[in-house]
Amino acid sequence: MPPSIRFDILTLFPEMLAGPLEGGVLGRARRAGLVEIESHNLRDWAMDRHNTVDDYTFGGGSGMVMKPEPIAAAVEALRNEKSWVVLLTPQGKVLDHAVALELSRKTHLILICGRYEGVDERVRIQLVDEQISIGDYVLTGGELPALVLTETVARLAPGVVGNDEATRKESHSEGLLEHPHFTRPREFRGEAVPDVLLSGDHGAIRRWRHRESLRRTLLVRPDLLQRRGLEPDESEWLWKEEPAAMSGFHGVPPSVEPDPPLEKKLES
Ligand SMILES: C[S@@+](CC[C@H](N)C(=O)[O-])C[C@H]1O[C@@H](n2cnc3c(N)ncnc32)[C@H](O)[C@@H]1O
């Protein structure tokens, strides 16, 4: 099976990427030929004998800016007609499961890691298809964001995570957080594994997991539940189990009687 996706990461610090790309699931997937991931030193495309890749910012200010020529030369050397060029920037669309899924449908991603004050604006205008942020905070460089993006997209490629079913059922893949997991021992410091998980009753286990997934999402990330919505039976169960959280979430339990008509109120 040929690799389903290739990543080319453009950076001034390729050594920062080496360890994470060699180890764990990513390293194994690369060695198995399921994905291709290469990092490239942008200095290799510098235009002068000092390998200059940054310069002062026009208009004044203390920070340096990454020059456009080495980035343009690198992108133009690596891209083909199917390439998708991503700039890592705190000003981009925030990476989430849906964005990762969309990116996993591409066959070639070129990731540009910024440093200093970022990259010359003409890079964004002329070369970039999409800008991605990994969250509303600022790091010193795009290398960690590029690794985060690469790992989350690569693990969606067929075969990368041993059991493809596992990635379909994970947190965020169905708009919910995943249910809790337990392993041995059956009891740890007075806390026992829920009986249902030891029952062998697969229907009951599936139901328990789904409900705990709902409960956890309600308690920790009600915004996700708001977006996904609730089936009537799910809502009913949550009202029974977590009334306080549900009243914050929904306002009124479904069982509350609607107001009596005005004439009835006046009679009483
Ligand atoms: C110090 S930051 C530059 C921030 C820029 N001056 C601004 O205010 O938008 C340097 C580089 O780190 C990377 N970076 C920092 N935070 C990031 C984030 N949350 N997501 C993605 N990339 C980020 C980008 O590549 C950026 O060009």
The ligand as a MOL file (V3000), in Angstrom:
LIG
                    3D

  0  0  0     0  0            999 V3000
M  V30 BEGIN CTAB
M  V30 COUNTS 27 29 0 0 0
M  V30 BEGIN ATOM
M  V30 1 C 6.2220 34.2730 18.3270 0
M  V30 2 S 5.2250 33.5780 17.0930 0 CHG=1
M  V30 3 C 4.7570 34.9950 16.1580 0
M  V30 4 C 3.4770 35.5860 16.6150 0
M  V30 5 C 3.0520 36.7820 15.7940 0
M  V30 6 N 3.9260 37.8980 16.0220 0
M  V30 7 C 1.6230 37.1800 16.1470 0
M  V30 8 O 1.4350 37.9570 17.0730 0
M  V30 9 O 0.6890 36.6620 15.5130 0 CHG=-1
M  V30 10 C 6.3670 32.7810 16.0470 0
M  V30 11 C 5.8080 31.6070 15.2380 0
M  V30 12 O 5.3740 30.6000 16.1100 0
M  V30 13 C 4.3220 29.8780 15.5010 0
M  V30 14 N 3.1850 29.8670 16.4400 0
M  V30 15 C 3.1240 30.4860 17.6440 0
M  V30 16 N 1.9730 30.2330 18.2640 0
M  V30 17 C 1.2680 29.4170 17.4480 0
M  V30 18 C -0.0160 28.8170 17.5330 0
M  V30 19 N -0.8100 28.9970 18.5860 0
M  V30 20 N -0.4120 28.0220 16.5170 0
M  V30 21 C 0.3690 27.8350 15.4450 0
M  V30 22 N 1.5870 28.4030 15.2940 0
M  V30 23 C 2.0330 29.1700 16.2860 0
M  V30 24 C 3.9990 30.5740 14.1850 0
M  V30 25 O 4.6080 29.8410 13.1410 0
M  V30 26 C 4.6270 31.9210 14.3560 0
M  V30 27 O 5.0320 32.4840 13.1240 0
M  V30 END ATOM
M  V30 BEGIN BOND
M  V30 1 1 1 2
M  V30 2 1 2 3
M  V30 3 1 2 10
M  V30 4 1 3 4
M  V30 5 1 4 5
M  V30 6 1 5 6
M  V30 7 1 5 7
M  V30 8 2 7 8
M  V30 9 1 7 9
M  V30 10 1 10 11
M  V30 11 1 11 12
M  V30 12 1 11 26
M  V30 13 1 12 13
M  V30 14 1 13 14
M  V30 15 1 13 24
M  V30 16 1 14 15
M  V30 17 1 14 23
M  V30 18 2 15 16
M  V30 19 1 16 17
M  V30 20 1 17 18
M  V30 21 2 17 23
M  V30 22 1 18 19
M  V30 23 2 18 20
M  V30 24 1 20 21
M  V30 25 2 21 22
M  V30 26 1 22 23
M  V30 27 1 24 25
M  V30 28 1 24 26
M  V30 29 1 26 27
M  V30 END BOND
M  V30 END CTAB
M  END
